[in-house]
Amino acid sequence: MSTALQDQYAPHNECFGCGPANTKGLRIKSRVEGDEVVAEFTPEAHHIAFPGVVNGGIIGAILDCHSNWTAAYHVMKTAGAETPPCTVTADYAIKLKRPTPTGVTLYLRAKVVESEADRAVVEATLEANGKVTATCRGLFVAVKEGHPAFHRW
């Protein structure tokens, strides 16, 4: 299995959703698989909205971070760079299609559907038990020096 993008490029990142260095965070691990970026996430008891169902904010966080890493990796590869730019979420929308259950491994898939030199539009899905429970579409932009997220990883 390939090394997670977060571990390879941002081991000291403290982001709540994807930072390897945040011991209280979700710590998702996004991996390149062909033209997609994939991840698995197993929600814990404290991630619930109500018994048996994952909180929508947690769903939003994992889809946001996973999509952001998909964009950063794409911009890096397109530019021929050795490291990804620090990207931020400019816009994203989540559609909660059905309840996302707890107690099972969740699968994330994301891919770039549009891009320019410093930005990418990403579409992602979240699956549980073989069914899509949520989708995301977002715009992620590489930031420049002076932005608070510049060189965050």
N, C-alpha and C positions, 0 to 999 in steps of 0.2 A: 504494500500500500504506500502511496506517495506521501511525502511530508506535507502536513497542512500548511497552507499559505501563511497563516498567522504565525506558526512556529518558525517557518523559514525566514520570513521577512520582518516580523514584528514581535519577537519574543518578549519584549519588555512593555508592550502595549497594555494599557489598563482599561480598555473599553469594556463596559458592562456586558455587551453581547459577545464579543469575540476576542477580548484581550487575554492572552495566555497568563499575564501577570496579575490579573484580577481574581483573587482567590474566592471572592463572593459572586463573581460574574457567571455568565452562562457558558463561556469558554468554547464556543462552537469551533469546529475544525473543518475548514473548507479545502477541498482537494480537487485538482484538475483531473477530469476524466473525459478525454476527447475534446469536443467543443463545448462541453458543459463544465460547471463547477458543482460538485456535490458535497453533501455533508449529512451526517447522522446526528440526531440529538435525542436524548432520552430525558423527558421532563421528570422532575422530582416532585414530591408531595407539595412543597411550598410554591410550586408554579401553577396552582389551580385557580380557576375562577370560581368553581364549585365542584363538589366531589365528582371525580371521573373526567373532568374537562379542563384542558389547558387554558390559562388566562390569555385573552386576546392581546394584551400588551406584550406578553412573552413571545407570542407568535409574531407580532410586529417586529420585535427586537431581533429575533433570529433571522427573519426574512430580510430585514434591513441590512444587518451586518453581512450576511452571506452574499447578498446582491452587491453590496459595496466592494467586497473583496473580488467578486467576479469582474466588476468594472475596473478596479485597480490593476488586476492581472492582465486584462485585455489591453488597457492603455499602455502598460509596460511592454507587452509583447509587440504591439503595433508600432511603438516607438523604437523597438530594438534596445530598450534599456535593460540594465541588470537588476534593478530594483523597482518596485512599483511606486508610483507617485502617491502622496497622501491624498486620498479622495474623500469627499463628504457627500452626504445625501442632500441633493437640491430639492427633490420632490419624489414622493413615493406614495402609492396607494395600495392598501391591503384589501382583499375581498375574502371575508370569512364565509366559506361555502357550506360548511357543516361543522358540528362540534369536533374538535381535535381531542382525542382521548389521551388520558394519562396512562401510565403503565405499559406503554409500547414504545418502540424506537420510531422516531419520526425521520423522514427522509426529505432532504432539500435538494432541489435541482435548479440551476440558474444558467442563463445564457444571455449574451449580448445580442440585441436585436437591431440596434442602431448605434453608430459611434462617430465621433469626430476626434481630433487630435488629443483633446484634454477632457473628454467626457464620453459617457456611454449610457445608453438606455438598456436596462436589464429586465428580463421577465423571469420570474421564479415561481416554483410551486412547493408546497409542503404536503407530504403524503403520510397517511397513517393507515395501516392495515390494507394497503393497496388502493386507497381512495384519496383523491386530492381533497384536502380539507381547507386549504387557503392558497391564494395566489397573490403575487406582488408584481407591480411594474413601477420602476423608478428611474430617475435620472441622477447619475453620480458624476461629480465634477472634481478634477484635480485642482487643488488649491495652490496658490502662489505664496511666496514669502510675505510675511506680515499677517497671514491668516492664523488664527490660534491652532489650527490642526496641522499647519505646515511642520514637517519633520516630527510628527508624533510617533512615527515608527522607524 
